[in-house]
Amino acid sequence: MLARTDSSSGSKRRDHVTPAPRVAPPPTPPPQAPAAREAWLTDFAEAKREALSSKRRILALFTGSDWCPACMEFENQVAHHPDFLATTQTSFVLLKLDYPQARMQSPELRAQNSDLRKRFGIAAYPTLLILSAEGEKLQKVENTKPRQASDVTDFYVQAVDEARRKKADDSRWWWPF
């Protein structure tokens, strides 16, 4: 109720004022999840520990992120694409081994990556290898074979999925695909 003075008669009268309808407050946004951890590890020892503890294999990417056009395309269009990550992260721990020319790396990371390049005989970039959880080479992902793919992401999803499904007469392949 609101008391108001009528200006024509000078008397006070009471008007009934209808309160404004209640508007529901905007929904509270869900709490923010902690920052997502980088999908690709760079430490080989950490990748092996994670693979062993989660019973997955390692998908190792050998790349030249700042000088190799195909590597830059992979990084921009595939490496962090939700379809690629959904296909790979259930079976693999992702390991990125970068060989930049302009970007600096710690001496330890540079030495680790150099040793792994020599150990696995990497001569072309990008190269994807499937490694056991212990870090032994199991298979190279075939990325030169023609495929019926809608785009570069689909091409790599198919290539990794094909490699993931290949059977080998090797006990290191026992983990679920």
C-alpha positions as CSV (number, residue, x, y, z in Angstrom):
1,M,0.0,0.0,0.0
2,L,1.1,3.5,-0.8
3,A,-0.1,6.7,0.8
4,R,-0.5,9.5,-1.7
5,T,-1.8,13.1,-1.5
6,D,-4.4,14.0,-4.1
7,S,-3.3,17.3,-5.5
8,S,-6.8,18.5,-6.4
9,S,-8.4,17.9,-3.0
10,G,-5.4,17.9,-0.7
11,S,-6.7,14.8,0.9
12,K,-4.6,11.7,1.4
13,R,-5.8,8.6,-0.2
14,R,-4.4,5.1,-0.3
15,D,-3.7,3.5,-3.6
16,H,-3.1,-0.2,-3.9
17,V,0.1,-0.7,-5.8
18,T,0.7,-4.0,-7.3
19,P,4.2,-5.1,-6.7
20,A,6.3,-5.7,-9.8
21,P,6.4,-9.4,-10.6
22,R,9.4,-11.2,-9.2
23,V,11.9,-12.0,-11.8
24,A,14.0,-15.0,-11.2
25,P,17.6,-14.2,-10.8
26,P,19.8,-15.4,-13.6
27,P,21.0,-19.0,-13.1
28,T,24.2,-19.3,-11.3
29,P,26.9,-20.6,-13.7
30,P,28.4,-23.9,-12.7
31,P,31.7,-23.7,-10.9
32,Q,34.6,-23.4,-13.2
33,A,36.6,-26.5,-13.6
34,P,40.3,-26.2,-12.9
35,A,42.3,-25.3,-15.9
36,A,42.5,-28.3,-18.2
37,R,45.8,-30.0,-18.2
38,E,47.7,-29.8,-21.4
39,A,46.7,-32.8,-23.5
40,W,50.2,-33.4,-24.8
41,L,53.0,-34.2,-22.3
42,T,56.6,-33.4,-23.2
43,D,58.4,-35.4,-20.6
44,F,59.1,-39.0,-21.8
45,A,59.5,-40.4,-18.3
46,E,56.2,-38.8,-17.2
47,A,54.4,-40.2,-20.2
48,K,55.7,-43.7,-19.4
49,R,54.6,-43.4,-15.7
50,E,51.1,-42.2,-16.8
51,A,50.8,-45.0,-19.4
52,L,51.8,-47.6,-16.9
53,S,49.4,-46.4,-14.2
54,S,46.5,-45.9,-16.6
55,K,47.1,-49.1,-18.7
56,R,47.4,-47.2,-22.0
57,R,50.1,-46.9,-24.6
58,I,51.9,-43.8,-25.7
59,L,51.2,-41.9,-28.9
60,A,54.4,-40.0,-29.6
61,L,54.3,-37.0,-32.0
62,F,57.7,-36.0,-33.5
63,T,57.2,-32.5,-34.8
64,G,59.0,-29.3,-35.9
65,S,56.5,-26.8,-34.6
66,D,58.0,-23.6,-35.9
67,W,59.5,-24.6,-39.2
68,C,57.6,-27.6,-40.7
69,P,54.4,-26.6,-42.6
70,A,52.8,-30.1,-42.2
71,C,53.7,-30.0,-38.4
72,M,52.1,-26.6,-38.0
73,E,49.0,-27.8,-39.8
74,F,48.9,-30.8,-37.5
75,E,49.3,-28.6,-34.4
76,N,46.6,-26.1,-35.6
77,Q,44.0,-28.4,-37.0
78,V,44.5,-31.8,-35.4
79,A,46.5,-32.0,-32.1
80,H,43.9,-30.2,-29.9
81,H,40.8,-30.9,-31.9
82,P,38.0,-32.6,-29.8
83,D,37.5,-35.4,-32.3
84,F,41.1,-36.3,-32.3
85,L,41.5,-36.1,-28.6
86,A,38.3,-38.2,-28.0
87,T,39.7,-40.9,-30.3
88,T,43.2,-40.9,-28.9
89,Q,43.1,-40.2,-25.2
90,T,41.1,-43.3,-24.3
91,S,43.9,-45.6,-25.6
92,F,47.0,-43.4,-25.4
93,V,49.0,-41.0,-23.3
94,L,49.9,-38.2,-25.8
95,L,53.6,-37.2,-26.0
96,K,54.8,-34.3,-28.0
97,L,58.5,-34.3,-29.0
98,D,59.3,-31.0,-30.6
99,Y,62.4,-30.0,-32.6
100,P,62.0,-26.3,-33.0
101,Q,64.5,-24.1,-34.8
102,A,63.6,-20.7,-33.4
103,R,62.0,-21.4,-30.1
104,M,64.3,-22.2,-27.2
105,Q,64.0,-25.4,-25.1
106,S,65.6,-26.4,-21.9
107,P,68.8,-28.3,-22.3
108,E,67.2,-31.3,-20.7
109,L,64.2,-31.3,-23.0
110,R,66.4,-30.8,-26.1
111,A,68.7,-33.7,-25.0
112,Q,65.7,-36.0,-24.3
113,N,64.1,-35.2,-27.7
114,S,67.4,-35.7,-29.6
115,D,68.0,-39.0,-27.9
116,L,64.4,-40.2,-28.8
117,R,64.8,-39.0,-32.4
118,K,67.9,-41.1,-32.8
119,R,66.5,-44.1,-30.8
120,F,63.5,-44.3,-33.1
121,G,65.2,-43.3,-36.3
122,I,63.0,-40.3,-37.0
123,A,63.8,-38.6,-40.4
124,A,60.5,-37.0,-41.4
125,Y,58.0,-34.7,-39.6
126,P,55.4,-35.0,-38.4
127,T,55.8,-38.6,-37.4
128,L,53.4,-40.5,-35.0
129,L,54.6,-43.6,-33.3
130,I,52.7,-45.9,-31.0
131,L,54.9,-46.9,-28.0
132,S,54.4,-49.4,-25.3
133,A,53.9,-48.1,-21.8
134,E,57.6,-49.0,-21.2
135,G,58.6,-46.7,-24.2
136,E,59.3,-49.4,-26.8
137,K,58.3,-48.8,-30.4
138,L,55.3,-50.8,-31.4
139,Q,54.2,-49.3,-34.6
140,K,54.4,-46.2,-36.9
141,V,51.1,-44.5,-37.7
142,E,50.8,-44.5,-41.5
143,N,50.2,-40.8,-42.5
144,T,51.0,-41.1,-46.2
145,K,48.4,-43.6,-47.2
146,P,45.4,-42.1,-49.1
147,R,42.2,-42.0,-47.1
148,Q,38.6,-41.0,-47.7
149,A,38.7,-38.1,-45.2
150,S,36.6,-35.0,-45.0
151,D,39.5,-32.9,-43.6
152,V,43.0,-33.2,-42.1
153,T,41.5,-33.9,-38.6
154,D,39.5,-36.8,-40.0
155,F,42.5,-38.0,-41.9
156,Y,44.6,-38.3,-38.7
157,V,41.7,-39.7,-36.7
158,Q,41.4,-42.5,-39.3
159,A,45.2,-43.1,-39.4
160,V,45.5,-43.3,-35.6
161,D,42.4,-45.4,-35.3
162,E,43.7,-47.8,-37.9
163,A,47.0,-48.2,-36.2
164,R,45.3,-48.6,-32.8
165,R,43.2,-51.5,-34.1
166,K,46.0,-53.4,-35.8
167,K,46.7,-56.6,-34.1
168,A,50.2,-57.7,-33.3
169,D,51.6,-61.0,-32.1
170,D,53.0,-59.1,-29.1
171,S,52.0,-59.2,-25.5
172,R,52.6,-55.5,-25.2
173,W,49.3,-55.0,-27.2
174,W,47.1,-56.5,-24.5
175,W,45.6,-53.3,-23.3
176,P,42.1,-52.5,-24.5
177,F,41.7,-50.7,-27.8
